[in-house]
């Protein structure tokens, strides 16, 4: 009976079997899914090329590049505070009436002025005009009394209803209590912060790109496994159908095989849908138009990466963007305190002006004026002193933020380091499992073909192999993602690119 069964199995396994319509449709769908991009002459994009596309096309990165340019010009603008300010002032004035000098308000002054002139004249020329006996005091009092009896003076009219003014002025700060220097350092720190924020965004985009790229690679490999298992299940179902037709196996065996094919088909379809979403997410990160077809690497081999925790932690302390940003915040807080402190010191500046069209003005100013001016605030409602105290607390706040961030970076590096080691152990533990599951599947297939095994053994062996192989792929994906997160935590996310690309 065993020999007869083996002979029959060998015969019907060599005959071409009729493939069900559903299987043909499924194969067509799979072929279309895997060859649709090939027909559009797609090109393979390495993970390094994908990262370069993300850097060049990502809108978030473009936004922070513009921010860096903005802060660059603000830093240059802060340098202008050290240079003199030169202004050209000009204007046109029209008066409805001529300007009049109100003589009644200065009549006593004019009388006194006339008395002084009389006294001086008598003192100088009294003998020559026969007034040698008159004293200067007497001449002064007499003239003031006489002038006081006259009627009020008539207002003096300035005959000019319109005039043009123009002046060139220059101001050069000499001492501002350190405000200008502090402002320049503050602007420089803002520029440095903008560059660090750009690096931080690039690190985040790189980490996102690596994760999404690895997702697509993982799903491609998983789909290959699903496809392999599905085709094996279909073949096993066909073998079971032939064996039932030859009355070698009972009919209920076919039902279990059909269920296995349906499950394999469902898992395959599910992953085909997942890879479409994964590719869509990857395309979004690269900001690549839908009209440009692409594919990623077929697979990524395992590489044993040496990781030294102390070196990683020290690198994080020097290159982590978060800590670098806090360092710049410290600089800005210090300079903000210096600016508030400068408000308690005088502002000294030199100034000069050149007046044009001065002959046309009612009061003729000099051509040139130069001088030095100092200003200091005496009281403004305690506003400055309260702002000074607030700036001190801002410095302490930044110090506390740096201490907290350092602790969090330590925790982040340690957790990612531990996760990377765990993922490495998981992947290595699956190597033997996959090899054994593969050999177990081969033996059960052979036993079934020789009539020594059961259909359910082949199905279980296929599912076991599929499960162990997918778990191995997931562990490999988790291993590289854990290392990518670790390198991102220390501020070097691109380091994983070099490893994967090799």
Order of alpha helices (4+ residues) and beta strands (2+ residues): alpha-alpha-beta-alpha-alpha-beta-beta-alpha-alpha-beta-beta-alpha-alpha-beta-alpha-alpha-beta-beta-alpha-alpha-alpha
